Amino acid sequence: MAAPQHTSRYRDRTISRNEVEALIAEGRKIVIVDGRVLKTDAWLPYHPGGDKAILHMVGRDGTNEVKAFHSAGTLDLMLRYQIGKIEGQWRDFVPPIQGGVFRSREQQGARHSPVNSTHEEVETDSSDPESSEPSPMFEPVERSGSGPRRRRGSNGAASDSSATSVSDLELEAPAVSSDKLPSNDAHTQQELINDLEKYPNLDPQTQADIIAKYKQLDQRLRDEKLYDCNYRAYAIEITRYTALALLSYYCLQTGYYALSALFLGMLWHQLVFTVHDAGHMGITHDFHTDTCLSILVADFIGGLSACWWKRNHNVHHIVTNSAEHDPDIQHLPFFAISPKFFRSLTSTYYDRVMSFDALAKVALKYQHWLYYPILTFGRFNLYVLSWQYILLGQGPRKGPAWWHRYLEAVGQVFFWYWFGYLLLYKSLPSTGTRVLYVMISHAVTMPVHVQITLSHFAMSTADLGVAESFPQRMLRTTMDVACPAWLDFFHGGLQFQAVHHLFPRMPRHNLRKAQKLVMQFCEEVEIPYAVYGFAEGNGKVIGRLGEVARQARVLAECSRSMTAGDVFEAH
């Protein structure tokens, strides 16, 4: 695809905040990276990671997110979409996909140069009010200043203050106004207040200091070669994979069908970790090589779409634990980790309303009991999502990844041929044996689903707004799981989710070494580092699900009482 070409003078011109706002109001997809203004409209349908990941960056300084996910070569290619630059520290807008509203040139009452012109811009008054954000998520929190709270200045020093001004609150976090909360959503407001007290202030200087130290940490990790893949460790992984495959085949041929299913499920469980690494370009660091490797393992051997996972997973990394935006926590009608889901939220990922319907009202009351049983069937849901992605053409049909969809389709046919026809139909003696084989092999992969949800379900779902920096948001919404080094093969790097969210392209065999440096970073910037044992972490997840289940029951009882009252008055 031919990238847009601009003259040097045009690309280096300074663009004001008001002009960026006007461009977004016109529908342009403007992202700030390293002080450069990028117009990503032309790239949107070609992005291998999906359009939603870009849409969540519109109007924002996406420098940290973009660099965390892309190679140096890709970053250079992005410069082709530069239309100007900014001066000073950028203040993020709320992206349109998240509810931000932007003023046109006419509404601003100021003149701008045409976007495709090389003439100098007519500057506008940058003191004009910003775009309004009608979503309650982004309104200033109203909180009494009567209680002590820890304050952090730009130097990171903590102090206690018994009063907080309105202007301080507006800097710290756009949030939910208490008078707009449903009665059943006090938990959401309290969670937000707790986060404001627990984590560093959201004033620009404090967050800029956190970002600066995060960049220093990233450079240190690179200097220590922790971004380099440990191929020796992968030789051990391949040996383990081969052993599990041979054991499954041997048991199948000798009639030990349950054991064969067990070993096949264990193989699938282990292979997920390689797909995760390859999906983040953490093995060879080459886009097409790692993508083909992930497709080979995920589609051909596991029957799951690697490209669907990448589209889903990229959004998860950018808007982690956001009830409205993160697909990894959107599991109605079976799970809800926040009372926000009682409002029938609209998912910006799935582009549909997640209805708090009759089934959800029943299931959520018992979700802490249903957690493990439902996750046992998690792989079946992934089959459905994978086929939806491929058949509905949700991936890019042009650009560098246009052919991945067809390779995945071949992989899916191959998987169901060897697993569905050759193994289940031809190699097993009866229908009952086939059902048992499927259930055992799929149930064994359940720990993967537990590990994925474990690192986020118990963490905060509060939205502190666009003022919060990338590293603070990742650490606030993600936890690590402590385990001995000899068990790393079982967890596959997913136990270091906080480290992984900060540095997603780092190969998993290096995450344990990086964890120590991340802990030092957290102490320096005063961000709490969440790490729990496996049993303790599971307890926190079940506790969170149980608390939301209790609120669901209270809500149901209130609804019944109101209905009964209406009936009584009618008579």
C-alpha positions as CSV (number, residue, x, y, z in Angstrom):
1,M,0.0,0.0,0.0
2,A,1.4,3.4,-0.9
3,A,1.8,5.6,2.2
4,P,0.9,9.3,2.0
5,Q,3.9,11.5,1.1
6,H,4.2,15.0,2.6
7,T,6.8,17.7,2.2
8,S,9.3,18.2,5.1
9,R,7.9,21.7,5.7
10,Y,4.4,20.4,6.0
11,R,5.3,17.5,8.3
12,D,7.3,19.7,10.6
13,R,4.8,22.5,11.0
14,T,3.4,23.0,14.5
15,I,-0.2,22.0,15.0
16,S,-2.2,23.4,17.9
17,R,-4.3,21.5,20.3
18,N,-7.4,23.1,18.8
19,E,-6.5,22.0,15.3
20,V,-6.1,18.4,16.5
21,E,-9.5,18.7,18.1
22,A,-11.0,20.0,14.9
23,L,-9.5,17.3,12.8
24,I,-10.9,14.6,15.1
25,A,-14.3,16.3,15.0
26,E,-14.1,15.8,11.2
27,G,-13.6,12.1,11.7
28,R,-9.8,12.0,11.4
29,K,-7.9,9.4,13.4
30,I,-5.2,11.6,15.0
31,V,-2.6,10.0,17.3
32,I,0.4,11.7,19.0
33,V,3.7,9.7,19.0
34,D,6.9,11.2,20.2
35,G,5.6,14.7,19.7
36,R,4.6,13.9,16.1
37,V,1.0,14.2,14.9
38,L,0.0,11.1,12.9
39,K,-3.1,10.9,10.8
40,T,-3.7,7.2,10.8
41,D,-6.9,7.1,8.7
42,A,-5.3,5.3,5.7
43,W,-3.7,2.7,7.9
44,L,-6.7,1.9,10.0
45,P,-8.1,-1.0,7.8
46,Y,-4.6,-2.5,7.3
47,H,-3.5,-2.6,10.9
48,P,-2.7,-6.3,11.7
49,G,-3.6,-5.7,15.3
50,G,-7.1,-4.4,14.4
51,D,-8.7,-1.0,14.1
52,K,-10.0,-0.9,17.7
53,A,-6.4,-0.7,19.1
54,I,-5.9,2.5,17.1
55,L,-9.3,4.0,17.8
56,H,-8.5,3.9,21.6
57,M,-5.5,6.1,20.9
58,V,-7.2,8.8,18.9
59,G,-6.6,12.2,20.5
60,R,-4.0,10.8,22.9
61,D,-0.3,10.6,23.3
62,G,0.2,7.0,22.4
63,T,4.0,7.0,22.6
64,N,4.3,4.4,25.4
65,E,1.6,2.1,24.0
66,V,2.9,2.3,20.4
67,K,6.5,1.6,21.4
68,A,5.5,-1.2,23.7
69,F,3.9,-3.1,20.9
70,H,5.9,-2.3,17.8
71,S,9.4,-2.8,16.5
72,A,11.8,0.0,15.6
73,G,11.2,-0.7,11.9
74,T,7.4,-0.3,12.3
75,L,7.9,2.9,14.2
76,D,9.9,4.3,11.3
77,L,7.1,3.4,8.9
78,M,4.6,5.4,11.1
79,L,6.5,8.6,10.2
80,R,5.0,8.4,6.7
81,Y,1.7,9.4,8.3
82,Q,3.0,12.5,10.1
83,I,1.2,15.7,9.3
84,G,2.9,17.9,11.9
85,K,4.2,18.1,15.4
86,I,3.2,19.5,18.7
87,E,5.0,21.7,21.2
88,G,5.2,21.0,25.0
89,Q,3.5,18.3,26.9
90,W,0.4,16.9,25.3
91,R,-2.9,16.7,27.3
92,D,-4.9,13.7,26.2
93,F,-8.4,13.9,24.8
94,V,-10.9,11.2,25.6
95,P,-11.1,9.2,22.3
96,P,-14.4,9.3,20.4
97,I,-14.7,5.5,20.9
98,Q,-14.7,6.1,24.6
99,G,-17.3,8.9,24.6
100,G,-15.2,12.0,23.9
101,V,-17.0,14.8,22.0
102,F,-14.9,17.2,19.8
103,R,-15.6,20.7,18.6
104,S,-15.3,21.6,14.9
105,R,-13.5,24.7,13.6
106,E,-16.8,26.5,13.5
107,Q,-17.7,25.5,17.1
108,Q,-14.3,26.7,18.3
109,G,-14.9,30.0,16.5
110,A,-11.3,30.0,15.2
111,R,-9.6,29.5,11.8
112,H,-7.3,26.6,10.9
113,S,-5.4,25.8,7.8
114,P,-6.8,22.9,5.7
115,V,-5.4,19.5,6.7
116,N,-3.9,18.9,3.2
117,S,-2.4,22.3,2.8
118,T,1.3,23.2,3.2
119,H,0.5,26.7,4.3
120,E,1.4,27.8,7.8
121,E,-1.4,27.3,10.4
122,V,-3.3,30.2,11.8
123,E,-2.9,29.7,15.5
124,T,-5.9,29.5,17.7
125,D,-6.4,30.3,21.4
126,S,-5.3,27.1,23.2
127,S,-7.1,28.3,26.3
128,D,-10.5,27.5,24.8
129,P,-12.4,24.9,26.7
130,E,-11.7,21.3,25.8
131,S,-14.0,18.9,24.2
132,S,-16.7,17.9,26.6
133,E,-16.9,14.3,27.8
134,P,-20.5,13.4,28.4
135,S,-19.8,9.9,29.7
136,P,-20.1,9.8,33.6
137,M,-16.8,7.9,33.6
138,F,-14.9,11.2,32.9
139,E,-16.6,13.7,35.1
140,P,-14.8,15.1,38.2
141,V,-15.3,13.0,41.3
142,E,-17.1,14.7,44.2
143,R,-15.5,13.7,47.4
144,S,-15.4,15.1,50.9
145,G,-12.0,16.3,52.0
146,S,-12.5,15.5,55.6
147,G,-10.4,12.3,55.7
148,P,-6.6,12.1,55.5
149,R,-5.2,10.9,52.2
150,R,-1.6,10.4,51.0
151,R,-0.5,13.1,48.6
152,R,2.4,12.9,46.1
153,G,4.1,15.9,44.6
154,S,6.1,15.9,41.5
155,N,9.1,14.6,43.4
156,G,7.2,11.5,44.5
157,A,7.3,12.5,48.2
158,A,4.2,11.4,50.1
159,S,2.4,13.6,52.6
160,D,-0.9,13.6,54.3
161,S,-3.6,16.2,53.6
162,S,-6.9,16.6,55.3
163,A,-8.4,18.7,52.5
164,T,-8.5,18.4,48.7
165,S,-9.5,21.3,46.4
166,V,-11.8,20.9,43.5
167,S,-9.0,21.8,41.1
168,D,-6.8,19.1,42.6
169,L,-9.6,16.5,42.0
170,E,-10.0,17.6,38.4
171,L,-6.3,17.1,37.9
172,E,-6.2,13.8,39.7
173,A,-9.0,12.0,38.0
174,P,-12.0,12.6,35.9
175,A,-14.5,10.1,37.4
176,V,-18.0,9.5,38.4
177,S,-20.1,12.1,40.1
178,S,-21.9,10.5,43.1
179,D,-25.2,12.0,42.3
180,K,-25.3,10.2,39.0
181,L,-24.6,6.8,40.4
182,P,-27.3,4.1,40.6
183,S,-27.9,3.1,44.2
184,N,-26.4,-0.3,43.5
185,D,-23.2,1.2,42.1
186,A,-21.7,2.7,45.3
187,H,-19.0,0.0,45.1
188,T,-17.8,1.5,41.8
189,Q,-17.5,4.9,43.4
190,Q,-15.7,3.6,46.4
191,E,-13.3,1.6,44.2
192,L,-12.4,4.8,42.4
193,I,-11.9,6.8,45.6
194,N,-9.7,4.0,47.0
195,D,-7.5,4.1,43.8
196,L,-7.1,7.9,44.0
197,E,-5.9,7.5,47.6
198,K,-3.7,4.5,46.9
199,Y,-1.9,5.5,43.7
200,P,0.1,8.5,42.7
201,N,-1.6,11.8,41.9
202,L,-2.7,12.3,38.3
203,D,-1.3,15.8,38.0
204,P,0.8,16.1,34.8
205,Q,4.2,16.5,36.5
206,T,3.8,13.4,38.6
207,Q,2.7,11.3,35.7
208,A,5.5,12.7,33.5
209,D,8.0,11.6,36.2
210,I,6.5,8.1,36.2
211,I,6.8,7.9,32.4
212,A,10.4,9.2,32.4
213,K,11.4,6.5,35.0
214,Y,9.5,3.9,33.0
215,K,11.5,4.8,29.9
216,Q,14.7,4.5,31.9
217,L,13.7,1.1,33.1
218,D,12.9,0.0,29.5
219,Q,16.3,1.0,28.4
220,R,17.9,-0.8,31.2
221,L,16.1,-4.0,30.3
222,R,17.3,-3.6,26.7
223,D,20.8,-3.1,27.9
224,E,20.6,-6.3,29.9
225,K,19.4,-8.2,26.8
226,L,16.1,-9.1,28.3
227,Y,14.3,-8.5,25.0
228,D,16.4,-11.2,23.4
229,C,14.7,-14.6,23.1
230,N,16.3,-17.5,25.1
231,Y,16.3,-20.1,22.3
232,R,17.9,-22.6,24.6
233,A,14.8,-22.4,26.8
234,Y,12.7,-22.9,23.7
235,A,14.6,-26.1,22.9
236,I,13.5,-27.4,26.2
237,E,9.9,-26.3,25.5
238,I,9.9,-28.2,22.1
239,T,11.2,-31.3,23.9
240,R,8.3,-31.1,26.3
241,Y,5.8,-30.5,23.5
242,T,7.1,-33.5,21.6
243,A,7.0,-35.8,24.6
244,L,3.3,-34.9,25.3
245,A,2.4,-35.4,21.7
246,L,4.1,-38.8,21.5
247,L,2.5,-39.9,24.8
248,S,-0.9,-38.9,23.6
249,Y,-0.4,-40.8,20.3
250,Y,0.9,-43.9,22.1
251,C,-2.0,-44.0,24.5
252,L,-4.4,-43.6,21.6
253,Q,-2.9,-46.5,19.7
254,T,-2.9,-48.7,22.8
255,G,-6.5,-48.0,23.8
256,Y,-5.8,-45.8,26.8
257,Y,-8.1,-43.1,25.5
258,A,-8.6,-41.1,28.7
259,L,-4.8,-40.8,29.1
260,S,-4.4,-39.9,25.5
261,A,-7.0,-37.1,25.9
262,L,-5.2,-36.0,29.1
263,F,-1.8,-35.7,27.4
264,L,-3.3,-33.9,24.3
265,G,-5.0,-31.4,26.7
266,M,-1.7,-30.8,28.4
267,L,0.0,-30.2,25.0
268,W,-2.6,-27.6,24.1
269,H,-2.2,-26.0,27.5
270,Q,1.6,-25.6,27.0
271,L,1.3,-24.5,23.3
272,V,-0.8,-21.5,24.3
273,F,2.3,-19.9,25.9
274,T,4.2,-20.2,22.7
275,V,1.3,-18.6,20.8
276,H,1.3,-15.8,23.3
277,D,5.0,-15.1,22.8
278,A,4.8,-15.3,19.0
279,G,1.7,-13.1,19.0
280,H,3.7,-10.4,20.7
281,M,6.7,-10.9,18.3
282,G,8.7,-12.2,21.3
283,I,10.4,-15.1,19.6
284,T,12.1,-14.1,16.3
285,H,11.0,-10.4,16.5
286,D,10.0,-10.5,12.9
287,F,6.3,-9.8,12.2
288,H,5.6,-12.4,9.5
289,T,7.8,-15.1,11.0
290,D,6.3,-14.9,14.5
291,T,2.8,-14.5,13.0
292,C,3.2,-17.6,10.9
293,L,4.6,-19.5,13.9
294,S,1.6,-18.5,16.0
295,I,-0.8,-19.5,13.3
296,L,0.9,-22.9,12.8
297,V,0.7,-23.6,16.6
298,A,-2.7,-22.0,17.3
299,D,-4.7,-22.9,14.2
300,F,-3.1,-26.0,12.8
301,I,-2.5,-27.8,16.1
302,G,-4.9,-26.1,18.5
303,G,-7.9,-25.1,16.3
304,L,-7.9,-21.5,17.6
305,S,-7.4,-18.3,15.6
306,A,-4.1,-16.6,16.4
307,C,-5.1,-13.4,14.6
308,W,-8.4,-13.2,16.5
309,W,-6.4,-13.5,19.7
310,K,-4.1,-10.7,18.6
311,R,-7.0,-8.3,17.7
312,N,-8.6,-9.1,21.1
313,H,-5.5,-9.0,23.1
314,N,-4.1,-5.7,21.8
315,V,-7.3,-3.9,22.9
316,H,-7.1,-5.7,26.3
317,H,-3.5,-4.3,26.7
318,I,-4.5,-0.8,26.0
319,V,-7.8,-0.5,28.0
320,T,-7.1,-3.1,30.7
321,N,-10.0,-3.8,33.0
322,S,-12.3,-1.2,31.5
323,A,-15.8,-2.6,31.8
324,E,-16.9,-0.8,28.6
325,H,-13.8,-1.5,26.5
326,D,-11.8,-4.5,27.6
327,P,-13.1,-7.7,25.9
328,D,-11.1,-9.9,28.4
329,I,-13.5,-8.9,31.2
330,Q,-16.7,-8.8,29.2
331,H,-18.3,-12.2,29.9
332,L,-22.0,-11.5,30.5
333,P,-24.2,-13.3,31.1
334,F,-21.9,-15.6,33.1
335,F,-19.4,-13.3,34.8
336,A,-19.3,-9.7,36.0
337,I,-16.4,-8.3,38.1
338,S,-18.1,-5.0,38.6
339,P,-21.6,-3.7,39.3
340,K,-21.1,-1.5,36.2
341,F,-22.3,-4.5,34.2
342,F,-25.7,-4.3,35.9
343,R,-26.4,-1.2,33.7
344,S,-26.3,-3.2,30.4
345,L,-23.2,-1.5,29.2
346,T,-22.3,-1.2,25.5
347,S,-19.1,-3.0,24.6
348,T,-17.0,-0.8,22.2
349,Y,-15.1,-4.0,21.2
350,Y,-18.1,-6.1,20.3
351,D,-20.2,-3.1,19.2
352,R,-23.3,-4.4,21.0
353,V,-25.1,-4.0,24.3
354,M,-24.1,-6.5,27.0
355,S,-27.5,-7.1,28.3
356,F,-28.1,-7.6,32.0
357,D,-30.9,-9.9,31.0
358,A,-32.9,-12.6,32.8
359,L,-30.1,-15.2,32.3
360,A,-27.4,-12.8,33.7
361,K,-29.6,-11.9,36.7
362,V,-29.7,-15.6,37.6
363,A,-26.2,-16.6,36.7
364,L,-24.4,-13.7,38.3
365,K,-25.9,-14.5,41.7
366,Y,-23.9,-17.8,41.7
367,Q,-20.9,-16.8,39.6
368,H,-18.4,-17.5,42.4
369,W,-19.7,-21.1,42.4
370,L,-19.8,-21.3,38.6
371,Y,-16.3,-19.8,38.0
372,Y,-14.3,-23.0,37.7
373,P,-17.0,-25.2,36.0
374,I,-17.7,-22.5,33.3
375,L,-14.0,-22.1,32.6
376,T,-13.8,-25.8,32.0
377,F,-15.7,-25.2,28.8
378,G,-13.8,-22.0,27.9
379,R,-12.1,-23.6,24.9
380,F,-15.4,-24.2,23.1
381,N,-16.1,-20.5,23.3
382,L,-12.8,-19.8,21.7
383,Y,-13.7,-22.0,18.7
384,V,-16.8,-19.9,18.1
385,L,-14.9,-16.6,18.3
386,S,-12.1,-17.9,16.1
387,W,-14.6,-18.9,13.3
388,Q,-16.4,-15.6,13.6
389,Y,-13.2,-13.8,13.1
390,I,-12.3,-15.8,10.0
391,L,-15.7,-16.1,8.3
392,L,-16.8,-12.5,9.0
393,G,-13.5,-11.1,7.8
394,Q,-12.8,-9.1,11.0
395,G,-9.1,-9.0,10.2
396,P,-7.4,-6.8,7.6
397,R,-8.0,-7.8,4.0
398,K,-5.3,-5.7,2.5
399,G,-1.9,-4.6,3.7
400,P,0.9,-6.8,5.0
401,A,-1.4,-9.2,6.8
402,W,-4.0,-9.7,4.1
403,W,-3.1,-13.4,3.5
404,H,-3.1,-14.4,7.2
405,R,-6.8,-14.9,7.1
406,Y,-6.5,-17.5,4.3
407,L,-3.6,-19.3,6.1
408,E,-5.8,-19.5,9.2
409,A,-8.7,-20.9,7.2
410,V,-6.3,-23.7,5.9
411,G,-5.2,-24.2,9.5
412,Q,-8.7,-24.6,10.7
413,V,-9.5,-27.2,8.0
414,F,-6.3,-29.1,8.8
415,F,-7.1,-29.1,12.6
416,W,-10.6,-30.4,12.2
417,Y,-9.4,-33.0,9.7
418,W,-6.8,-34.5,12.0
419,F,-8.6,-34.0,15.3
420,G,-12.3,-34.3,14.2
421,Y,-12.0,-36.9,11.5
422,L,-8.8,-38.9,11.9
423,L,-8.7,-38.9,15.7
424,L,-12.3,-38.6,17.0
425,Y,-14.1,-40.3,14.2
426,K,-11.7,-42.9,12.8
427,S,-9.6,-43.7,15.9
428,L,-12.2,-44.0,18.7
429,P,-14.6,-46.9,19.0
430,S,-17.9,-45.3,20.1
431,T,-19.8,-42.1,20.5
432,G,-19.5,-42.2,24.3
433,T,-15.7,-42.5,24.0
434,R,-15.6,-39.6,21.6
435,V,-17.6,-37.4,24.0
436,L,-15.4,-38.4,26.9
437,Y,-12.2,-37.7,24.9
438,V,-13.4,-34.3,23.9
439,M,-14.4,-33.3,27.4
440,I,-11.2,-34.5,29.1
441,S,-8.9,-33.0,26.5
442,H,-10.7,-29.6,26.7
443,A,-11.1,-29.6,30.5
444,V,-7.4,-30.1,31.0
445,T,-6.8,-26.7,29.3
446,M,-8.9,-25.0,32.0
447,P,-5.9,-23.7,34.0
448,V,-5.0,-21.4,31.1
449,H,-8.4,-19.7,31.4
450,V,-7.9,-19.4,35.2
451,Q,-4.4,-17.9,34.7
452,I,-5.7,-15.3,32.2
453,T,-8.6,-14.2,34.5
454,L,-6.6,-14.5,37.7
455,S,-4.3,-11.5,36.9
456,H,-7.2,-9.1,36.3
457,F,-10.5,-10.2,37.8
458,A,-9.4,-9.2,41.3
459,M,-7.9,-5.9,40.3
460,S,-9.5,-2.5,39.9
461,T,-12.0,-1.7,37.2
462,A,-12.1,2.0,38.1
463,D,-11.5,4.5,35.2
464,L,-9.2,7.3,36.3
465,G,-9.4,8.9,33.0
466,V,-6.9,9.9,30.3
467,A,-4.6,11.7,32.8
468,E,-3.3,8.4,34.1
469,S,0.0,7.2,32.5
470,F,0.4,3.9,30.7
471,P,2.7,2.3,33.3
472,Q,0.5,3.3,36.3
473,R,-2.7,2.0,34.6
474,M,-1.0,-1.3,33.8
475,L,0.2,-1.8,37.4
476,R,-3.1,-0.7,38.9
477,T,-5.2,-3.2,36.9
478,T,-2.8,-6.2,36.8
479,M,-1.3,-8.5,39.3
480,D,1.5,-11.1,39.3
481,V,1.3,-14.6,40.7
482,A,4.2,-15.8,42.9
483,C,5.4,-19.3,42.2
484,P,8.8,-21.1,42.5
485,A,11.0,-21.0,39.4
486,W,10.6,-24.7,38.7
487,L,6.8,-24.1,38.1
488,D,7.4,-21.5,35.5
489,F,6.7,-24.1,32.8
490,F,3.2,-24.6,34.1
491,H,2.3,-20.9,34.2
492,G,4.1,-20.2,31.0
493,G,4.9,-16.6,31.8
494,L,1.3,-15.6,32.5
495,Q,2.2,-15.4,36.2
496,F,4.2,-12.3,35.4
497,Q,1.3,-10.4,33.9
498,A,2.2,-7.0,35.5
499,V,5.7,-7.2,34.0
500,H,4.3,-8.4,30.7
501,H,1.7,-5.6,30.5
502,L,4.6,-3.1,31.0
503,F,6.8,-4.8,28.4
504,P,4.6,-7.0,26.2
505,R,7.3,-7.8,23.6
506,M,9.6,-9.3,26.2
507,P,10.0,-13.1,25.8
508,R,8.5,-15.0,28.7
509,H,11.7,-16.7,29.8
510,N,13.1,-13.3,30.8
511,L,10.1,-12.1,32.8
512,R,11.3,-13.4,36.1
513,K,14.6,-11.5,35.8
514,A,12.7,-8.4,34.8
515,Q,10.3,-8.7,37.7
516,K,13.0,-7.6,40.2
517,L,13.7,-4.4,38.3
518,V,10.0,-3.7,37.9
519,M,9.6,-4.0,41.7
520,Q,12.4,-1.5,42.2
521,F,10.7,0.8,39.7
522,C,7.4,0.6,41.7
523,E,9.1,1.4,44.9
524,E,10.7,4.5,43.3
525,V,7.5,5.9,41.8
526,E,5.4,4.7,44.8
527,I,3.0,2.5,42.7
528,P,1.9,-0.5,44.7
529,Y,3.0,-3.8,43.1
530,A,0.4,-6.5,43.4
531,V,1.7,-10.0,43.7
532,Y,0.0,-12.9,45.3
533,G,0.4,-16.7,45.6
534,F,-1.6,-18.8,43.3
535,A,-4.0,-19.9,46.0
536,E,-4.3,-16.4,47.5
537,G,-4.9,-14.9,44.0
538,N,-7.6,-17.4,43.4
539,G,-9.2,-16.5,46.7
540,K,-9.2,-12.9,45.8
541,V,-10.9,-13.6,42.4
542,I,-13.5,-15.8,44.1
543,G,-14.0,-13.0,46.7
544,R,-14.5,-10.4,44.0
545,L,-17.0,-12.6,42.1
546,G,-18.8,-13.4,45.4
547,E,-19.1,-9.7,46.3
548,V,-20.6,-8.8,42.9
549,A,-22.9,-11.8,43.2
550,R,-24.1,-10.5,46.6
551,Q,-24.8,-7.1,45.0
552,A,-26.7,-8.9,42.2
553,R,-28.8,-10.7,44.8
554,V,-29.5,-7.4,46.6
555,L,-30.5,-5.8,43.3
556,A,-32.8,-8.7,42.5
557,E,-34.5,-8.5,45.9
558,C,-35.0,-4.7,45.5
559,S,-36.5,-5.2,42.1
560,R,-38.9,-7.9,43.5
561,S,-39.8,-5.6,46.4
562,M,-40.6,-2.7,44.1
563,T,-42.6,-4.9,41.8
564,A,-44.6,-6.3,44.8
565,G,-45.2,-2.7,46.0
566,D,-46.5,-1.7,42.6
567,V,-48.9,-4.7,42.6
568,F,-50.1,-3.9,46.1
569,E,-50.8,-0.3,45.2
570,A,-52.6,-1.4,42.1
571,H,-55.0,-3.4,44.2
